[in-house]
Amino acid sequence: MFVETLLLRMGGESGIDNVISAGDILTLSVARSGYHVHTFRTYPAEIKGGPVMFQLRAGVRPVPSLGDQLDVLLAFNEEAWELHHQALRPDGVLIYDLGEHDAPQGFNGVTYGIPLERLARDLNLRKGKNLIALGALCSLFGFDFQELQATVKEKWGKARPEFVESNRIALLAGYQWVKDHIQEEVPYRLAPPDPTHEPELVMSGNQALVAGALAAGCRFYAGYPITPASDILEEMARRLPGLGGAVLQTEDEIAAISTVVGASIAGVKAMTATSGPGFSLMQEMLGLATMAEVPVVVVNAMRAGPSTGMPTKMEQSDLNIALYGGHGDAPRIVLAARSVEDCFYQAMHAFYLSETYQMPVILLTDQSLSHRTETVPMPDPNLVPVVERLRPSPEEYASYRRYALTESGVSPMAVPGIDPTPFTATGLEHDEYGAPNYTPAMHTAQLDKRGRKFEVVAEALCGIQPPLGCLSYGVPEEEAEVGVLAWGSTAGVVRETVEELAAEGYPVTALIPAVINPLPAQRILHFARNLKAVIVPEVNRSRQFAAWVKAHTELPLISVNKYGGLPFTPAEIRAKIMEFLVTRPTKELAQEVTYG
């Protein structure tokens, strides 16, 4: 049976079964065959050992979420079956390593035992089991075998040319074994791809974020390795030197943010990235950037906390520290990327806002979005202005005041060593020249200056349009009765669920802002004006986004929270929406809604 989407998961042992590398290869191969892809992965925090999982959802149309029940489970070991069988649909397909563990009891779907380990031993390919499995999958489900072979050769052939032939043999062994031993058709096969579908990029969230930062003119990056932001440091180290930029791996996160502030004062667009524990360490220097009015971009790729928490699991629980972290009145702009494609645009947007308004911008992603790969159309950098910070003109040199009390709150920022206008950049309260000044009048004036900038930002962002502004899905807002207000990586699953319900005739709509601070409160109030229920799903326990929205709008909101380290599925979002639609025809929708 041909299906429009296929959801496949591979599970095994970290460092032994090479599940992640196999998943990446399969994803790229399927995408190059003309399909849309969306991946999800989990892996242990330890360097070696422990269960690992890779999930690929492929479709003939865009697939914005990780999906619901699995169509296919490939279990490299018995533990993978135990961990993942509950996610497998009752009539799904199970593939297991024949001879290494027994066929599971009580499963009524289709089962295929393939001797992956034995084939690897017979071929003397100790680490080839994952490629044998890929060949078998290709044969079973009709994936393009030539494309798979070409992808493996391209990805691994350059680094290890001595393995090109053994990799080919491993792929062919799995492919041929299925041809020789399995005659029946599998229950599910992807429908042929759309021949008119334009080729797209296959990128992770971290890769898209780096591309956006470079397009915006970032030329200095400092960072300390931390999951799930380490990929950003590695990608910057690979790409920035070729653009005339510099990368510094520092001894810790305090040094990283310190060098970024210093580089920005020297006139360079600069960025760092971290996760929750490292972001906590950066708060004092973020305060300095606010006080000294220094443009900096900080990416916080959130993971489950507190403390070290679960380094390889996702959570949306760092919103509060992004909004409130640090001491004193220290306004900062907070953005939240919503998809892999959006990572590109929000990274560019972060630099635009930071350079224009001379203040820190915090861009939130999370473990799911950082490591997720998706097919995305070629980004258009022309959709986001690339700006340079305001510099003093030659006429201003003689009377230069770094912190002049302007109407907009933004004052010219000279570049030391280039502009002949020395000034003091300090964390102390200061006068217009930067000299320390502790008088009540000056503190009031400079606080108002910094606050005025934030008010100008809020006004400028009021009418911002997609892809930078709020995204809307479902029925038109004036026709809706139930709305979903979401943020960050939850956007994809909300989009898919709401669009499906709207297509079924339900009066459901959704709004997903990218700018979290300053919150587009008027836009949210307009969204909610006729709704009987506003549902706010977020992956944390403390309802951080719902509390932030309620503080600015006083709207009654229904929070839906998940905090086990995994993203929402469409079924979970759908179930909550249906509580308010009651599965009856929309005209019979209950008139009374109890808000929680």
C-alpha positions as CSV (number, residue, x, y, z in Angstrom):
1,M,0.0,0.0,0.0
2,F,1.3,3.4,-0.9
3,V,1.3,6.0,1.8
4,E,2.0,9.8,1.7
5,T,4.2,9.7,4.8
6,L,6.3,7.0,6.3
7,L,7.6,7.1,9.9
8,L,10.6,4.9,10.6
9,R,12.6,4.6,13.8
10,M,15.9,2.8,14.4
11,G,17.1,1.9,17.9
12,G,20.3,0.3,19.2
13,E,23.3,0.7,21.4
14,S,25.4,3.9,21.3
15,G,28.9,3.4,20.0
16,I,28.2,-0.1,18.7
17,D,25.3,0.0,16.2
18,N,26.1,3.4,14.7
19,V,22.4,4.3,14.6
20,I,22.8,8.0,14.2
21,S,25.2,7.9,11.3
22,A,22.9,5.4,9.5
23,G,19.9,7.6,10.1
24,D,21.7,10.7,8.7
25,I,22.7,8.8,5.6
26,L,19.2,7.4,5.1
27,T,17.7,10.9,5.6
28,L,20.0,12.5,3.0
29,S,19.4,9.7,0.5
30,V,15.6,9.9,0.8
31,A,15.7,13.6,0.5
32,R,17.8,13.5,-2.6
33,S,15.2,11.1,-4.0
34,G,12.7,13.9,-3.9
35,Y,11.0,13.4,-0.6
36,H,10.5,15.8,2.3
37,V,12.1,14.7,5.6
38,H,11.9,15.5,9.3
39,T,14.1,13.8,11.8
40,F,14.3,13.3,15.6
41,R,17.0,11.7,17.6
42,T,17.8,10.9,21.3
43,Y,21.1,9.6,22.6
44,P,22.7,9.0,26.0
45,A,24.8,11.7,27.7
46,E,27.7,9.3,28.2
47,I,30.5,9.2,25.6
48,K,29.9,5.5,24.8
49,G,27.1,3.1,25.7
50,G,23.4,3.4,26.4
51,P,20.4,3.3,24.2
52,V,20.2,5.6,21.1
53,M,17.3,6.3,18.7
54,F,17.0,7.9,15.3
55,Q,13.6,8.7,13.7
56,L,12.9,9.6,10.1
57,R,9.6,10.8,8.9
58,A,9.5,11.1,5.1
59,G,6.7,12.3,2.9
60,V,5.6,13.4,-0.5
61,R,4.5,16.7,1.1
62,P,6.2,18.8,3.8
63,V,6.3,17.0,7.2
64,P,6.4,19.7,9.9
65,S,6.5,17.4,13.0
66,L,8.0,14.1,14.2
67,G,4.6,12.4,13.7
68,D,2.7,10.0,15.9
69,Q,2.7,6.2,15.7
70,L,5.6,4.4,14.0
71,D,5.1,2.6,10.8
72,V,8.4,0.8,11.0
73,L,10.7,0.0,13.9
74,L,14.2,-1.4,13.2
75,A,15.5,-2.9,16.5
76,F,19.2,-3.6,16.5
77,N,18.9,-5.3,19.9
78,E,16.2,-6.5,22.3
79,E,16.4,-3.4,24.4
80,A,15.4,-1.3,21.4
81,W,12.2,-3.4,21.1
82,E,11.5,-3.0,24.8
83,L,12.0,0.8,24.7
84,H,10.2,1.6,21.5
85,H,7.5,-1.0,20.8
86,Q,4.7,1.0,22.4
87,A,5.2,3.7,19.8
88,L,4.8,1.1,16.9
89,R,1.3,1.0,15.4
90,P,-0.4,-2.4,16.0
91,D,-0.3,-3.2,12.2
92,G,3.2,-1.8,11.8
93,V,6.4,-3.4,10.6
94,L,9.1,-4.7,13.0
95,I,12.6,-5.5,11.7
96,Y,14.9,-7.2,14.2
97,D,18.3,-8.9,14.2
98,L,17.7,-12.5,13.5
99,G,19.8,-14.8,15.6
100,E,20.8,-12.1,18.1
101,H,17.5,-11.9,19.8
102,D,14.2,-13.7,19.6
103,A,11.1,-12.4,17.7
104,P,8.9,-10.5,20.2
105,Q,5.7,-12.2,21.5
106,G,2.3,-10.6,21.3
107,F,3.0,-8.3,18.3
108,N,0.4,-8.7,15.6
109,G,2.0,-6.6,12.9
110,V,4.4,-7.7,10.2
111,T,7.8,-9.0,11.5
112,Y,11.0,-9.5,9.5
113,G,14.1,-11.1,11.0
114,I,17.2,-10.2,9.2
115,P,20.6,-11.6,10.3
116,L,22.4,-8.2,10.5
117,E,25.1,-9.3,12.9
118,R,25.8,-12.6,11.2
119,L,26.1,-11.0,7.8
120,A,28.6,-8.5,9.2
121,R,30.7,-11.3,10.7
122,D,30.6,-13.4,7.5
123,L,31.8,-10.4,5.5
124,N,34.4,-9.5,8.2
125,L,32.8,-6.0,8.4
126,R,32.9,-5.4,12.2
127,K,31.2,-2.0,11.9
128,G,29.2,-2.6,8.8
129,K,25.9,-3.8,10.5
130,N,24.3,-0.4,10.1
131,L,25.0,-0.3,6.4
132,I,23.7,-3.8,6.0
133,A,20.5,-2.6,7.7
134,L,20.3,0.4,5.3
135,G,20.6,-1.9,2.3
136,A,17.8,-4.1,3.7
137,L,15.6,-1.1,4.4
138,C,16.1,0.1,0.9
139,S,15.2,-3.3,-0.6
140,L,12.1,-3.7,1.6
141,F,10.6,-0.2,1.2
142,G,11.7,0.5,-2.4
143,F,14.0,3.4,-1.6
144,D,16.4,4.4,-4.4
145,F,19.4,2.0,-3.9
146,Q,21.6,3.8,-6.4
147,E,21.0,7.1,-4.5
148,L,21.8,5.4,-1.2
149,Q,25.1,4.0,-2.6
150,A,26.0,7.4,-4.0
151,T,25.2,9.1,-0.7
152,V,27.3,6.7,1.4
153,K,30.3,7.1,-1.0
154,E,30.0,10.9,-0.9
155,K,29.7,11.1,2.8
156,W,32.3,8.6,3.9
157,G,34.4,7.9,0.8
158,K,36.4,11.1,0.9
159,A,37.4,10.8,4.6
160,R,38.1,7.0,4.4
161,P,38.6,6.0,0.8
162,E,39.9,2.6,1.9
163,F,36.4,1.7,3.0
164,V,34.5,2.6,-0.2
165,E,34.5,-1.0,-1.4
166,S,33.6,-2.5,2.0
167,N,30.7,0.0,2.4
168,R,29.4,-1.0,-1.0
169,I,29.6,-4.6,-0.1
170,A,27.7,-4.1,3.2
171,L,24.9,-2.2,1.5
172,L,24.6,-4.8,-1.2
173,A,24.6,-7.6,1.3
174,G,21.5,-6.3,3.1
175,Y,19.8,-5.4,-0.1
176,Q,20.3,-8.8,-1.7
177,W,19.5,-10.8,1.4
178,V,16.0,-9.2,1.4
179,K,15.6,-9.9,-2.3
180,D,16.6,-13.6,-1.7
181,H,14.6,-14.3,1.4
182,I,11.6,-12.0,1.6
183,Q,9.1,-12.4,-1.2
184,E,6.0,-10.6,0.2
185,E,5.3,-6.9,-0.2
186,V,5.7,-4.8,2.9
187,P,2.4,-3.2,4.1
188,Y,3.6,0.4,3.6
189,R,5.6,2.0,0.9
190,L,6.0,5.7,0.2
191,A,4.1,6.9,-2.9
192,P,6.4,8.2,-5.7
193,P,7.8,11.7,-5.0
194,D,6.3,14.7,-6.8
195,P,8.3,15.1,-10.0
196,T,7.7,18.9,-9.9
197,H,9.1,19.2,-6.4
198,E,12.1,21.6,-6.5
199,P,15.3,20.3,-4.8
200,E,15.7,21.5,-1.3
201,L,18.5,21.7,1.3
202,V,18.8,19.2,4.1
203,M,19.9,21.1,7.2
204,S,19.9,20.8,10.9
205,G,18.7,23.7,13.1
206,N,22.3,24.4,14.1
207,Q,23.5,24.4,10.5
208,A,20.7,26.8,9.5
209,L,21.5,29.1,12.4
210,V,25.2,29.3,11.5
211,A,24.2,30.1,7.9
212,G,21.9,32.9,9.0
213,A,24.6,34.3,11.3
214,L,27.2,34.4,8.6
215,A,24.7,35.9,6.1
216,A,24.1,38.7,8.7
217,G,27.8,39.4,8.9
218,C,28.9,37.6,12.0
219,R,32.7,37.5,11.9
220,F,33.7,36.5,15.4
221,Y,32.5,33.5,17.4
222,A,33.6,32.3,20.8
223,G,32.2,29.3,22.6
224,Y,32.7,26.4,25.0
225,P,31.5,23.0,23.9
226,I,28.2,22.0,25.4
227,T,25.4,19.8,24.2
228,P,23.4,20.6,22.1
229,A,25.2,23.8,21.0
230,S,28.6,22.2,20.2
231,D,27.7,21.8,16.6
232,I,27.5,25.6,16.2
233,L,31.1,25.9,17.5
234,E,32.2,23.2,15.1
235,E,30.4,24.6,12.1
236,M,31.7,28.1,12.8
237,A,35.2,26.8,13.1
238,R,34.8,25.1,9.7
239,R,33.3,28.1,7.9
240,L,34.3,31.4,9.5
241,P,38.0,31.5,8.8
242,G,37.3,31.3,5.1
243,L,35.2,34.4,5.4
244,G,37.9,36.4,7.1
245,G,36.5,35.8,10.6
246,A,37.8,34.2,13.7
247,V,36.7,31.4,16.1
248,L,37.9,31.0,19.7
249,Q,37.2,27.9,21.8
250,T,37.3,29.3,25.4
251,E,38.0,27.7,28.7
252,D,34.4,28.2,29.9
253,E,31.2,30.1,29.1
254,I,32.2,33.2,31.1
255,A,35.2,33.6,28.9
256,A,33.1,33.0,25.8
257,I,30.6,35.8,26.5
258,S,33.5,38.1,27.7
259,T,35.4,37.8,24.5
260,V,32.2,38.3,22.4
261,V,31.5,41.5,24.3
262,G,35.1,42.6,23.7
263,A,35.0,41.7,20.0
264,S,31.8,43.7,19.6
265,I,33.3,46.8,21.3
266,A,36.1,46.4,18.7
267,G,33.5,46.8,15.9
268,V,32.9,43.2,14.9
269,K,29.6,41.4,14.7
270,A,30.0,38.7,17.4
271,M,28.1,35.7,18.7
272,T,28.2,32.9,21.2
273,A,26.1,29.8,21.8
274,T,25.5,27.6,24.8
275,S,22.9,25.7,26.7
276,G,21.2,26.2,30.1
277,P,24.2,25.7,32.4
278,G,26.4,27.9,30.3
279,F,23.8,30.5,29.9
280,S,23.4,30.8,33.6
281,L,27.1,31.7,33.8
282,M,26.8,34.4,31.2
283,Q,24.3,36.6,33.1
284,E,26.8,39.1,34.6
285,M,28.4,39.8,31.3
286,L,25.0,40.1,29.6
287,G,24.3,42.8,32.2
288,L,27.6,44.6,31.2
289,A,26.5,44.4,27.5
290,T,23.2,46.1,28.5
291,M,24.9,48.8,30.6
292,A,27.6,49.5,28.0
293,E,25.1,49.2,25.1
294,V,27.1,46.6,23.3
295,P,25.5,44.5,20.5
296,V,25.9,40.8,21.2
297,V,23.9,37.7,20.0
298,V,23.6,34.7,22.4
299,V,22.0,31.4,21.3
300,N,20.7,29.3,24.1
301,A,20.0,25.8,22.8
302,M,17.8,24.7,25.7
303,R,18.0,21.2,27.2
304,A,16.2,19.6,30.2
305,G,17.3,21.1,33.5
306,P,18.0,22.3,36.1
307,S,21.7,22.0,36.7
308,T,23.3,19.4,34.3
309,G,19.8,18.0,33.9
310,M,19.4,15.7,30.9
311,P,22.0,17.0,28.4
312,T,20.7,15.2,25.4
313,K,16.9,15.7,25.9
314,M,14.8,18.7,24.9
315,E,12.9,21.2,27.1
316,Q,11.5,24.7,26.8
317,S,12.4,25.7,30.3
318,D,15.0,28.5,29.9
319,L,12.5,31.1,28.9
320,N,12.4,32.7,32.4
321,I,16.2,33.1,32.6
322,A,16.2,34.5,29.1
323,L,13.6,37.1,30.1
324,Y,14.6,37.8,33.7
325,G,18.2,36.6,34.1
326,G,20.6,39.1,35.6
327,H,20.1,41.9,38.0
328,G,18.9,45.5,37.7
329,D,16.7,46.9,35.0
330,A,18.4,45.2,32.0
331,P,16.1,44.9,29.0
332,R,17.1,42.3,26.4
333,I,15.4,41.1,23.2
334,V,14.4,37.4,23.2
335,L,13.6,35.5,20.0
336,A,12.5,31.9,19.6
337,A,13.2,29.9,16.4
338,R,10.3,27.7,15.3
339,S,11.7,25.4,12.6
340,V,15.0,24.6,10.9
341,E,14.2,27.1,8.2
342,D,13.3,29.7,10.8
343,C,16.7,29.2,12.5
344,F,18.2,30.9,9.5
345,Y,15.9,33.9,9.5
346,Q,15.9,34.4,13.3
347,A,19.7,34.3,13.4
348,M,19.8,37.1,10.8
349,H,17.0,38.9,12.7
350,A,19.0,38.7,15.9
351,F,22.0,40.5,14.4
352,Y,19.7,43.1,12.8
353,L,18.1,43.9,16.1
354,S,21.3,43.7,18.2
355,E,23.3,46.0,15.8
356,T,20.4,48.4,15.3
357,Y,19.5,48.9,18.9
358,Q,22.9,48.2,20.5
359,M,21.8,45.6,23.0
360,P,21.9,41.9,23.7
361,V,19.6,39.6,21.7
362,I,19.0,36.1,23.0
363,L,17.9,33.5,20.5
364,L,16.3,30.4,22.0
365,T,16.3,27.0,20.3
366,D,16.3,23.5,21.9
367,Q,17.9,20.1,21.6
368,S,15.1,18.8,19.3
369,L,15.4,21.8,16.9
370,S,19.2,22.0,17.1
371,H,19.8,18.4,16.0
372,R,16.7,17.9,13.9
373,T,17.2,17.8,10.1
374,E,14.6,18.9,7.7
375,T,14.2,19.6,4.0
376,V,14.0,23.4,3.6
377,P,13.8,25.7,0.6
378,M,16.8,27.7,-0.3
379,P,16.7,30.6,2.3
380,D,16.5,34.1,1.0
381,P,18.8,36.4,3.0
382,N,17.3,39.4,1.3
383,L,14.2,39.0,3.5
384,V,16.1,40.4,6.5
385,P,18.0,43.7,6.3
386,V,21.8,43.5,7.0
387,V,22.7,46.6,8.9
388,E,25.8,48.1,10.5
389,R,25.6,49.8,13.9
390,L,25.3,53.6,14.1
391,R,28.8,55.2,14.0
392,P,29.7,58.8,14.7
393,S,30.1,61.1,11.7
394,P,33.3,63.2,11.3
395,E,31.3,66.2,12.3
396,E,30.6,64.5,15.7
397,Y,34.2,63.6,16.5
398,A,35.0,66.8,18.4
399,S,32.0,66.6,20.7
400,Y,31.5,62.9,20.7
401,R,29.3,61.5,23.5
402,R,29.1,57.7,23.4
403,Y,25.9,57.6,25.5
404,A,24.2,60.8,24.3
405,L,20.6,61.1,25.5
406,T,18.9,60.7,22.1
407,E,15.2,60.5,21.4
408,S,15.4,56.9,20.2
409,G,17.8,55.9,23.0
410,V,20.4,54.8,20.3
411,S,23.6,56.8,20.2
412,P,26.6,56.5,17.8
413,M,29.0,53.7,18.8
414,A,32.6,54.5,17.8
415,V,35.1,51.8,17.0
416,P,38.3,52.1,19.0
417,G,41.4,52.5,16.9
418,I,39.4,53.4,13.8
419,D,37.2,56.4,14.9
420,P,39.3,59.1,16.6
421,T,36.9,59.3,19.5
422,P,38.0,57.6,22.7
423,F,35.3,56.8,25.2
424,T,34.9,54.7,28.4
425,A,32.9,51.5,28.2
426,T,32.2,50.4,31.8
427,G,29.8,48.4,33.8
428,L,29.4,51.4,36.2
429,E,26.6,53.8,35.7
430,H,28.0,56.7,33.6
431,D,27.3,60.0,32.0
432,E,27.0,60.7,28.3
433,Y,30.7,60.4,27.8
434,G,31.0,57.1,29.6
435,A,32.6,58.5,32.8
436,P,31.3,56.9,36.0
437,N,28.5,58.9,37.5
438,Y,26.3,57.9,40.4
439,T,24.0,60.8,40.7
440,P,20.3,60.1,40.9
441,A,19.6,62.4,37.9
442,M,22.1,60.7,35.7
443,H,21.1,57.2,36.7
444,T,17.5,58.1,35.9
445,A,18.4,59.6,32.6
446,Q,20.5,56.6,31.5
447,L,18.0,54.0,32.7
448,D,15.4,55.9,30.7
449,K,17.7,56.0,27.7
450,R,18.2,52.2,27.7
451,G,14.5,51.6,28.4
452,R,13.5,54.0,25.6
453,K,15.5,51.8,23.1
454,F,13.4,48.9,24.1
455,E,10.2,50.9,23.6
456,V,11.4,51.8,20.1
457,V,12.1,48.1,19.5
458,A,8.6,47.2,20.6
459,E,7.0,49.8,18.3
460,A,9.2,48.8,15.3
461,L,8.2,45.1,15.7
462,C,4.4,45.8,15.9
463,G,3.8,45.3,12.2
464,I,6.6,42.8,11.5
465,Q,5.5,40.2,9.0
466,P,6.5,36.5,8.3
467,P,9.0,35.0,8.2
468,L,10.1,37.1,11.1
469,G,6.7,37.9,12.7
470,C,3.9,35.8,13.9
471,L,2.9,32.7,11.9
472,S,-0.8,31.8,11.6
473,Y,-2.4,28.4,10.7
474,G,-5.8,26.9,10.5
475,V,-9.1,28.7,9.8
476,P,-9.2,32.5,9.7
477,E,-9.1,33.9,13.2
478,E,-12.6,35.5,12.8
479,E,-14.1,32.1,12.1
480,A,-12.3,30.2,14.9
481,E,-13.6,29.1,18.2
482,V,-10.5,27.4,19.6
483,G,-7.0,28.8,19.3
484,V,-3.5,27.4,20.0
485,L,-0.8,29.9,21.0
486,A,2.6,28.3,20.9
487,W,6.3,29.2,20.7
488,G,9.6,27.7,19.6
489,S,10.0,24.3,18.2
490,T,6.4,23.3,19.2
491,A,5.4,25.3,16.1
492,G,5.6,22.4,13.7
493,V,3.5,19.9,15.6
494,V,0.9,22.7,16.3
495,R,0.8,23.6,12.6
496,E,0.3,20.0,11.5
497,T,-2.5,19.4,14.0
498,V,-4.4,22.6,13.5
499,E,-4.2,22.4,9.7
500,E,-5.5,18.8,9.8
501,L,-8.4,19.8,12.1
502,A,-9.2,22.8,9.9
503,A,-9.3,20.6,6.8
504,E,-11.8,18.4,8.7
505,G,-14.1,21.3,9.3
506,Y,-13.2,22.2,12.8
507,P,-13.0,25.9,13.8
508,V,-9.4,25.9,15.0
509,T,-6.6,28.4,14.5
510,A,-3.0,28.9,15.7
511,L,-0.6,31.7,16.3
512,I,3.2,31.3,16.8
513,P,5.2,34.4,17.5
514,A,9.0,34.5,17.1
515,V,9.6,37.6,19.1
516,I,9.0,36.7,22.8
517,N,10.4,40.0,24.3
518,P,9.0,42.5,23.6
519,L,5.9,40.3,23.4
520,P,3.5,41.2,20.6
521,A,0.7,41.6,23.1
522,Q,-1.7,43.5,20.9
523,R,-1.4,40.9,18.2
524,I,-2.1,38.1,20.7
525,L,-5.2,40.0,22.0
526,H,-6.5,40.4,18.5
527,F,-5.9,36.7,17.9
528,A,-7.9,35.8,21.0
529,R,-10.7,38.3,20.7
530,N,-13.4,35.9,19.5
531,L,-12.0,32.6,20.9
532,K,-13.8,30.4,23.5
533,A,-10.5,28.8,24.5
534,V,-6.8,29.6,24.0
535,I,-4.5,26.6,24.5
536,V,-0.8,27.1,25.2
537,P,1.3,23.9,24.8
538,E,4.9,24.1,26.0
539,V,7.6,21.6,27.0
540,N,8.1,22.6,30.6
541,R,6.4,22.1,33.9
542,S,6.1,25.7,35.1
543,R,4.1,27.2,32.3
544,Q,6.7,29.9,31.6
545,F,5.3,31.2,28.3
546,A,1.7,31.1,29.5
547,A,2.6,33.1,32.5
548,W,4.5,35.6,30.4
549,V,1.6,36.1,28.0
550,K,-0.9,36.3,30.9
551,A,1.2,39.0,32.6
552,H,1.0,41.1,29.4
553,T,-2.6,40.4,28.3
554,E,-4.6,39.1,31.3
555,L,-6.0,36.4,29.0
556,P,-7.4,33.2,30.5
557,L,-5.2,30.5,29.1
558,I,-5.3,26.7,29.1
559,S,-1.8,25.3,29.6
560,V,-0.8,22.0,28.2
561,N,2.6,20.9,29.6
562,K,4.9,18.0,28.7
563,Y,8.3,17.7,30.5
564,G,9.8,14.2,30.0
565,G,12.5,15.3,27.6
566,L,10.5,14.6,24.4
567,P,8.6,16.9,22.1
568,F,4.8,16.9,21.7
569,T,3.2,14.6,19.1
570,P,0.2,15.6,17.0
571,A,-2.0,13.2,18.8
572,E,-1.3,14.9,22.1
573,I,-2.1,18.4,20.8
574,R,-5.2,17.1,19.0
575,A,-6.5,15.4,22.1
576,K,-6.4,18.7,24.1
577,I,-8.1,20.7,21.3
578,M,-10.8,18.1,21.0
579,E,-11.6,18.5,24.6
580,F,-13.0,21.8,23.7
581,L,-14.5,20.7,20.4
582,V,-16.1,17.7,22.1
583,T,-15.9,15.7,18.7
584,R,-19.5,16.9,18.0
585,P,-20.3,19.0,14.9
586,T,-18.9,22.5,15.3
587,K,-22.4,24.1,15.5
588,E,-23.0,22.1,18.7
589,L,-19.8,23.3,20.3
590,A,-20.4,23.8,24.1
591,Q,-20.9,27.4,24.9
592,E,-19.3,27.3,28.3
593,V,-15.6,26.7,28.7
594,T,-13.8,26.4,32.0
595,Y,-10.4,27.9,31.9
596,G,-7.5,26.4,33.8
